[in-house]
Amino acid sequence: MRTLQILSGIAVLLLALHFVHVLHHFYVETPHDNPIFWAGMVTAAVIEGLAFVGGFMLLRRSR
């Protein structure tokens, strides 16, 4: 079970890093004058923060 938690934590952190990469490309390619764009970016940033916390909690709990 410990190995599964470690692998899950690593997978969540890698997925979160990929999500940051996707957000960066979306930010660069999309016009910034739409309020829906900013609402989406804030929502995505909150989800990203929660994903990082979840990944670190999985890794920390596996010790």
N, C-alpha and C positions, 0 to 999 in steps of 0.2 A: 504494500500500500504506500510506503514511503517513496518508492521509485515512481509510482504513478503520480503522486503529488508533486514531486520534483519536475517530472516531464510536463505535467500540466502547467506548472508555474512558468517554466521556460517557454512553453507554447504561447501562453497568454502574453508574456512580455514581448516575444517576437511578433505576435499579431498586433500588439499595441504599437510597436515601432513601425510596422508596415502601414498601419492606420495613419500615423503621423506623416508618413511619406505621401500617402494619398491626399491627405488634407493640404499638404504643401502644394502639390500639383494643382489641386482644385483652387486654392487661393491664388496661385499665379495665373491661371487660365481664365478665371471668371471675373467679370466686372464687379467693382466694389460699391456701386451706387444703389444696390437693392437692399432694403432692410431685411428681407427674408434671407439673403446671403449671410448677413451678420448674425441673425438668430440661429441659423444652421451652424455657423462656425462656433458660436458660443456653446451650443448644445453638443457639438462634436468634441470640443475641448473638455467639457465636463465629463462626457463618456470616456474620453481618453484618460483623464485623470483617474477615474474610477477603475479603468482597466489596469493601469499601472499599480494602483493600490492592491487590487485583487491578485495580480501576479506576484507581487512581493509578499502578500499574506500567504499565498499558497507555498512559496518557497520558504518562508519563515516557519510555517507550521510543520513543515516536513523534517525539521531538525530534531 
